[in-house]
Amino acid sequence: MIVGGGASGVLAAAHLLRLPGRRFEVTIVEPSEGIGRGLAYSTDDPGHLLNTRAGNMSAFEDDPQHFWRWLAESGHAARARLEGPFSFAPRVLYRSYLCDLVRYWLADGGDGRLRIVRETCTRITETPRGVAATLSSGIVETADRAIVAIGHALTAKHSPYDNAWSSPDELGIADDDDVLILGTGLSMIDNVASLHRRGHRGRIVALSRRALLPRVHAPTSPLQLDTADIPLGTGPAYFLRWLRRTIRWAQTEGRDWREVMDAVRPHASTIWDAMPADGRARFLRHGRTLWDIHRHRMPPEMASLMDEVRASGLLTLVAGRLVERTGENGRCRVAIRRRAGGHESLVVDRIIDCTGVLRRPEADGTGLVGSLLASGTAREDTLGLGLDVAADCALVDRAGLPSRRVFAVGPVTKARFWEITAVPDIRAQARRLATRLADVADAAQAEA
C-alpha cells in the first residue's frame, strides 16, 4: 500500500509493478481526483514549467529518454513547441505522463494489479501480519507493507498568508491588487508568471533575506566526480570552499559551474549523511540559500520573463525581513527591515507565502504524520525536517528501531537524504526501495 498519489507515490508504484519476475499488487491511497498531481504537478497553468530538462525527467534510470519519447510520440512535444530533450515542458504534461505511466497495471485496460482508493489516510498501524490503514471514511485497508509518500508539508491552514500553490483565481487576487510575495525562489517565479499571464497591473514585491533569484539552466557537458574526490564528513564551510575551488578549476578547463553542481548531485545524500549534525544545522542557517539557487535552477524561458517583469516595474526584489504585519482598512501594512539597513513600510492587498517547503513534517494537513508520531511508529529527525528513516527507507520508531513493515519515499525522507525533491533523485530511491521490498517479501516467505 502506498499512501500518497503524487510523483513519489506513482514512481514507487511503477518501480514495484515493473520488477521482473514479480507480481506485486499495489494500492495507492490518494484523496485528490486523479494521481500524479501532488504539490509539484497540481497546477493547470501551461506557463508553469518543469525546472529540470525533459531529457532528465524519465521515471526510469535505465531508460533515460522515456519521458522525452512519451512527449514526442504523444504529440505533446509538437503542440508545446518543445525542440528537444533540453526543453522544459509544462508541468501539467508531467502529470499526464505520471498517469499514463501506470495505466498498464490498472483494472481498466491493464492487468488489475494497481488499485486507486480516493480517500485520505489518517492512521497506519502495524499488525502481526502486516499493516492497517485507517481512512477518513472509517474504512480500514490492509496490506503486507506500507509506503508513506505524502510529499511536502504545506503551509498550515491557519496561516495568515495565501498559499503559494493556489492560482490567482483561486485566491481571488484582483488585477490591480498590490501583492507581497515572501520568498524569491522557484514558487515565487511561478506565482509571478501566473499573475503576469492574467495581465496583472498591481505592484508585486518579492521579499527574501538576500533577494537572490535561482540561477538559469544552460546546456552543459557531463562531468564525473568520484566519491573519493569529495570531502565527506566536513562541515559546511569547508565543503563550500571545496565546491568553489572545484568550480574555479572547472572554469579554467573551459567548463561551466553548472557541470560541477550536476556532478555533485548524485553524491548529495552521501554528503549530507556524512556531515556532522551541528554542521547540517549551520548549513540550513547559512548555506542553504546559496546551494538552492545554484542547484535548483530555472528554465531560460522563466529567466526571460523575470527580466521582462523587472524591467517593466511590475516586480521589485527586496532583500530584508518582514518584522511586522498589521491590518489597515482591509489591507495589510507590513514593516520590512532591509538587509542593507533601515526600515520600510508597505501597504499591500495580498501576501503570498513562497518561503519554501522546509516545514515541520506534522504540517502535512492529513493528520497522518501527527498520528505516526503520537503512536511512536515514527519520530522526527533532530532538525525537524522530516521523518527519521533508515538507510533502506524504513520508518524509525520512537525507540530508534527501524520498521519491518512501514517505509517512506520522496520529500518526507529529506531529513535522511536531503536532495530528494526532484524526479531524478526520487526515481533512484523508488528503484532501491522496490528492490528492498522484494527482498523483504522473499525473507518473509522463507520464514513462513
Secondary structure, 3 states (H helix, E strand, C coil): CEECCCHHHHHHHHHHHCCCCCCCCEEEECCCCCCCCCCCCCCCCCCCECCCCHHHCCCCCCCCCHHHHHHHHHCHHHHCCCCCCCCCCEHHHHHHHHHHHCHHHECCCCCCCEEEECCCEEEEEEECCEEEEEECCCCEEEECCEEECCCCCCCCCCCCCEECCCCHHHHCCCCCCCEEEECCCHHHHHHHHHHHHCCCCCCEEEEECCCCCCCECCCCCCCCCCHHHCCCCCCHHHHHHHHHHHHHHHHHCCCCHHHHHHHHHHHHHHHHHHCCHHHHHHHHHHHHHHHHHHHCCECHHHHHHHHHHHHCCCEEEEEEEEEEEEEECCEEEEEEEECCCCEEEEEECEEEECCCCCCCHHHHCCCHHHHHHHHCCCCECCCCCCECECCCCEEECCCCCEEEEEEECHHHHHHHHCCCCCHHHHHHHHHHHHHHHHHHHHHHHHHC
